[in-house]
Amino acid sequence: DLLELYGLFKQANEGDNDTRDDDLLELYGLFKQANEGDNDTTAPFFIDFKAKAKWNAWNGRKGM
């Protein structure tokens, strides 16, 4: 359910938990897919590791 996913995403971003980076990226990818659909943006420059990881997390949900 989208509301539950949003709650988990919000909780993860508050920083008062033990959520691992991989879990945060998975939540991010699901959140972006649920709210914006398939990723049709250009991949960020490879040296921008954080942006690239987020882009990959969202892009990995394409067609979901």
BELQUI-V133070 format. One record per residue. N is the residue number from 1. RES is the residue in one letter. SS is DSSP state (H for helix, E for strand, C for the rest). Layout:
# BELQUI-V133070
n->N res->RES ss->SS
n->N res->RES ss->SS
This chain:
# BELQUI-V133070
n->1 res->D ss->C
n->2 res->L ss->H
n->3 res->L ss->H
n->4 res->E ss->H
n->5 res->L ss->H
n->6 res->Y ss->H
n->7 res->G ss->H
n->8 res->L ss->H
n->9 res->F ss->H
n->10 res->K ss->H
n->11 res->Q ss->H
n->12 res->A ss->H
n->13 res->N ss->H
n->14 res->E ss->H
n->15 res->G ss->C
n->16 res->D ss->C
n->17 res->N ss->C
n->18 res->D ss->C
n->19 res->T ss->C
n->20 res->R ss->C
n->21 res->D ss->H
n->22 res->D ss->H
n->23 res->D ss->H
n->24 res->L ss->H
n->25 res->L ss->H
n->26 res->E ss->H
n->27 res->L ss->H
n->28 res->Y ss->H
n->29 res->G ss->H
n->30 res->L ss->H
n->31 res->F ss->H
n->32 res->K ss->H
n->33 res->Q ss->H
n->34 res->A ss->H
n->35 res->N ss->H
n->36 res->E ss->H
n->37 res->G ss->C
n->38 res->D ss->C
n->39 res->N ss->C
n->40 res->D ss->C
n->41 res->T ss->C
n->42 res->T ss->C
n->43 res->A ss->C
n->44 res->P ss->C
n->45 res->F ss->C
n->46 res->F ss->C
n->47 res->I ss->C
n->48 res->D ss->C
n->49 res->F ss->H
n->50 res->K ss->H
n->51 res->A ss->H
n->52 res->K ss->H
n->53 res->A ss->H
n->54 res->K ss->H
n->55 res->W ss->H
n->56 res->N ss->H
n->57 res->A ss->H
n->58 res->W ss->H
n->59 res->N ss->H
n->60 res->G ss->C
n->61 res->R ss->C
n->62 res->K ss->C
n->63 res->G ss->C
n->64 res->M ss->C
